[in-house]
Amino acid sequence: MNGFTQAISKLKRHGLPTFVMAMAFTIGLGAATASAAKYAGIVIDANTGKTLYESDADSLRYPASLTKMMTLYLVFEALESGRIRLDTKVPISKNAAAEPPSKLGVPAGGSVTVEQGIKALVTRSANDIATALGEFLGGSEARFAQMMTAKARSLGMSRTTYRNAHGLPNTAQMTTARDQARLGIALRQHFPQYYGYFSTRSFQYGKQVIGNHNRLLGAVKGVDGIKTGYTRAAGFNLVTSAQLDGRSVVGVVMGGTSGANRDAQMKKLIAQYLPKASRSGQSLQIARGNTIPPSEEAPTITVDDDDLPVNGPIPVARYEESPVAVAYAAPVVNEAQTALARITAAAPVAEPKQPETAKVPVPAPAPAYMPQQAETLSAPTAARVAAATAPEDVDQTITASTKQDSAPVSGWIVQVGTSPNRDMAMELLRTAQDKGGKVLRSATPFTVAYNKGSEQLYRARFGGFNDQKAAVNACNSLKKKGIGCWAALQ
């Protein structure tokens, strides 16, 4: 900065106006900060999982708008499950509309379709739309960030933590080049039906024709995406997928000093390492539901109910097996905390709004939901889990899915989802029964209705388990069949 300060002094001696010098200082400071971002890079052979090149690939870096790759992962997951469609309307809240550029500029109270939202993220990297999608899928952006982090863990991204859906500066939002490469491969592998959106060259919204920030599309043979990113602290980031002649690689460049520098480095890496990639071999398979060590600490995130969307529905929950059962679920004592403890990797529905509980930290990890500890829970732990029963003023009615006049189910239960109406909740139960087979043969399916303001929502649950061990083991068996769930004391 000494040279830059000297330059400012020279400008001052030449009598330039103060605002001109201030502008020069701002531009210079931004360039200096970007230059200070440390470089990290990696190239992985997607056919074998072999690392072909790496430089500080496991050091923590800011993801910037690479964050939107995870936002889109969860959007694609919701599409795949049928919880949302491409033409589903996504409401724009005041919070989303207030995000700084880059943005699509939709006013609060407006909406976009899911497909428009996808294209806005891929091309313009629109921060307002990223926030709107996060609020829509998670109930609030803070809850969505928890879902993003949980999904990162389930994909093996062990050093990645998310705090928002867009990637604007947050010192706690960190990742690594290796984790981003893994995410790039997972997007391609898990959602081939939607991955093509990343190669969108331009997107028309109203009278706007929005070009893609990724300059390598169409310029480098074989490149089919994925995402750019930039903040002053992060520098210029890029994740790139390239497939040619049976070879396939995903490369990551982080901390570039400029867009041109970043692109040039990625071109060099693709040119050097794509020809070295294998045309065969056992394909790297990234599981969707890995577990993480119990020692993994849950991030402390506050939830402000004022961040909820100003209008529009929240999609039906589809729970999946994920490490959130280890890292985020916990014994809790009130419904507001329960709402946070029940976050899963696949968009849970927001729980009832609680008076005067706008800020609630995520609870510590809970042994009660850890499969590997299901048989060794201490009495104190079981007592704490028992305290998690929802208040009577929240669960107002209980409706059996088999007999209308059935008595309320008590004891240990397994919940498989939440829905905005009883018919959809019952459909969740039927689906779980069909897939669960003998695991749920003796269980009693029922729905629990509760009020969220003037709206009534329904939890889909199975009861009739003799004890905690039986409920947890049943839930673990369901997860192996692709049915997400959690166990609790009713």
C-alpha positions, 0 to 999 in steps of 0.5 A, a space after each residue: 500500500 505504500 506505493 498506492 499511498 504515494 500515488 494518492 499524494 501525487 494526485 493531491 499535489 496535482 489538485 484533483 478533487 477529494 471525491 476523485 482521490 476517494 474513488 481512486 483509493 476505493 478502487 486501489 483498496 479493492 485491487 489490493 485486497 483481491 491481490 492479498 487473497 491466497 491462491 488455492 487450486 485442484 484438479 480431480 479426475 472425475 472418472 477415478 477420483 484421483 487428484 491430478 493437481 493440487 495447491 493448498 487444496 485443503 486450506 480454508 478459503 472464502 467461497 464467495 458465489 461458489 456458495 450458490 452451487 450448494 444452494 442449487 444442489 438443494 434446489 435440484 434435490 427438491 425438484 427431484 423429490 417432487 416437492 417443487 416444480 420448475 414452474 413453482 412460484 418463489 416469493 421475494 421477501 423484503 429481506 431478499 429484495 434488499 440484498 446488494 448486487 449482483 441481483 435480478 432486482 425483483 421487488 418485495 412481494 413479487 416472485 420468480 419461478 424456480 426455473 427463472 431462479 436457477 438461471 438467475 443464479 447460474 448466469 448473473 449470480 443473483 444474490 436476491 434470488 439466492 436468498 429467496 430460494 433459501 427462504 422458500 426451501 428452508 423457511 428462513 435463510 439461517 435455517 437454509 444455511 444449516 441445511 447447506 452445511 448439513 448437506 456439505 457434511 453428507 457429501 464429505 465436504 468436511 471443512 465447509 460451513 455455510 452461513 448464507 445462500 449467496 456467498 456475500 461476505 461472512 467470516 464464518 463461511 469457509 470452504 476449501 478447493 477440494 470440497 468445492 471440487 467434490 461439490 462440483 462432481 456431486 452436482 454432475 453425478 447426482 443431478 444429470 437431469 438438471 446439470 445442463 443449467 450450468 452451461 446456460 450462456 444467456 438468460 432472458 428475464 423481461 427485457 433483460 438479456 443476462 449473459 453468463 459470468 463464466 467466460 470459459 463456456 464456449 471458449 475452452 473445448 469440453 467445458 460445460 460449467 460450473 460457477 464463478 465467484 468473487 469478493 474482495 476477501 475471497 479473490 476471484 474463484 472458479 469451479 470448472 467441469 470439462 469432459 472430452 473424449 471420455 475424459 472428465 475433470 473438475 478443477 477449482 481455482 480460488 484467490 485469483 488476482 483478477 477475472 482474467 488471471 483466474 480464467 487463464 489459470 483454469 485454462 492452463 490447468 484444463 489444457 495440462 490435466 484433461 489429457 492426463 485424465 483416465 478414459 476408464 476406471 471405477 467412477 468416483 461415487 459421492 454418496 448423498 448420506 455419509 455420516 460424520 464423527 460425533 465430535 463434529 461441532 454444530 455451528 451456532 446460527 441465530 434465527 430471526 423469524 422476521 426473515 421468513 418470506 412475506 408470502 408464498 408456500 413452504 414446500 413439503 418436507 422430504 427428510 433424507 438420511 444425513 449427518 444432521 442426525 449426528 451433528 445438529 439434532 439434539 435434546 431440546 425443551 421447547 418447540 422453537 429449539 425443536 424447529 432448529 434441531 430437526 433441520 435435515 439435508 432436504 428442506 424441512 418445513 419451518 416450525 411454528 413461530 414462537 413469541 419472543 424467541 427470535 434468536 435461538 442458537 443451534 443446540 449441541 450434538 445429541 447422542 440420542 439420535 446417533 445410530 452407533 450409540 442407540 444401545 448405550 444411552 445413559 439414563 440422564 440422556 434418555 431423561 433429556 430426550 423425554 423432555 423434548 415432548 412438544 408443548 400441549 398448546 402446539 400439537 392441538 389435534 391428533 388424527 390417526 391415519 387408519 381410524 378417525 376415532 383412534 386415541 392419541 399415540 404416546 411413547 416413542 415415535 418416528 417422524 417421516 415428514 411434515 406437510 401443509 395438509 393432512 392428505 399429503 401427510 398421509 401420503 408420506 405415511 403410505 409411501 414410508 409404509 410401502 418402502 419400509 416393509 416389515 420395519 413399520 409392520 407393527 407401527 401405528 401411522 398417524 398425523 399430528 396437526 398444529 397451528 402456525 398462525 392461522 395455518 394448520 400443518 401436519 406431522 407424519 409419524 409412526 408410533 407404537 415403539 416399545 422404547 427408544 432403542 426400537 424407535 431409533 433402530 427403526 429409523 436407521 432401517 428406514 434411512 437405509 431404504 432412502 426414507 429420512 426420519 428422526 426418533 423422539 418421545 411423544 
